[in-house]
Amino acid sequence: MSSKTPEIESAEELHSGNKSTLERTLSSVMEVGRELLAKRRLPLPSRASSVESLVALCEELLEHRGEASGLALAVEISESYRQLTEPERLDFFSSLANDFDVDDKKIIQALSRYRSAAWIIFLSSTSKSLARLEKKSSRSGSVNCR
């Protein structure tokens, strides 16, 4: 008894079949994500597309853990953004630029800590390497490295 697999007539047919499967999978993941989000947080204000609530959703997404609910949250942000008027969109991006701007002082402090740690590691590894060289040099009668 032989079972024949249906032949795919064109690349478009193959592509559209995969797309449907992918769309179904993403829809399923997003639905689970929406359910997880609904359980975790308070209901959004009636006008979820307001600039303030949209920026709050962006903050939530940045601090968020979890792929399914993160994807659902990103879709919610995208849908809310599409509902904004042109002036609201400009206000939204201005808010993002202000609220998510880099803190120069924190960057400089982190760089300073990194340089200090790197210098300590360098000195530590260098002194160990020099000690090994001195040990090898003293065995062979070479000149002291220090």
C-alpha positions, 0 to 999 in steps of 0.5 A: 500500500503506497501513500502518495504525498500531494505534489506542490505545483509552484513555489508560490503555493509552497511559500503561501503554505509556509506563511499560513503556518507561520501566521497561525503559529505567531497568532497562537503565540501572541494570544498566549502572550495577551493572556499572560499580560492580562493576568499580570497587569492592571487594565489600560486606560480607555484611550490606550493610544494616548502618548503617555500610555504608549510611552508607558507600554514602551517602558514595560516592554524594555523591562519585560521578560518573556517572549510570548507576552513581549511579542503581544506587548510589541503588537499592542504598542504598534497598534496603539501607535497607528491610532495616533494623530500626526501631532501625537506621533511627534509628541510620542517620539519627543517623549521617547527621545527625552525619557529614553535618553542616555545618562552621560554621567552613568556612561562616564562612571561605567567607563571609569569602572571598566578602565579601572577593572581592565587596568587591574587585570592588566597589572595582575596578568603582567606581573604574573607573566613577568614572574614566569619570565624571571623564573625561566630566565633564572633557570637559563642564566638570562638577565632579570626582567625587572 
